[in-house]
């Protein structure tokens, strides 16, 4: 395998927004897969106010070297002013799964 792998997470206000991001990243070969789940309930500070909202989470599997491109695509597609975009390294996974991620994103 060439390098490291990450799981990138973002949340959106609607299932449609999360699905649009997931589809664009996978279709563009920036991610091998993206899963959308929700609604979830998020509690957070925004502009000095405590907020609670239903959101949808999009979990993206990709190569670490593609993170900047993934982030740029999410920022371009995301409706939030300051979206959550968090990458967590995949420390352990099956060799076959990592090879699949690499193969499906290697066209980029």
Secondary structure, DSSP 8 states (H G I E B T S, - for coil): --S-EEEEEEEESSHHHHHHHHHHHHHTTS-SEEEEEEEEEEEEEETTEEEEEEEEEEEEEEEGGGHHHHHHHHHHH--SSS---EEEE-----HHHHHHHHHHHTT-
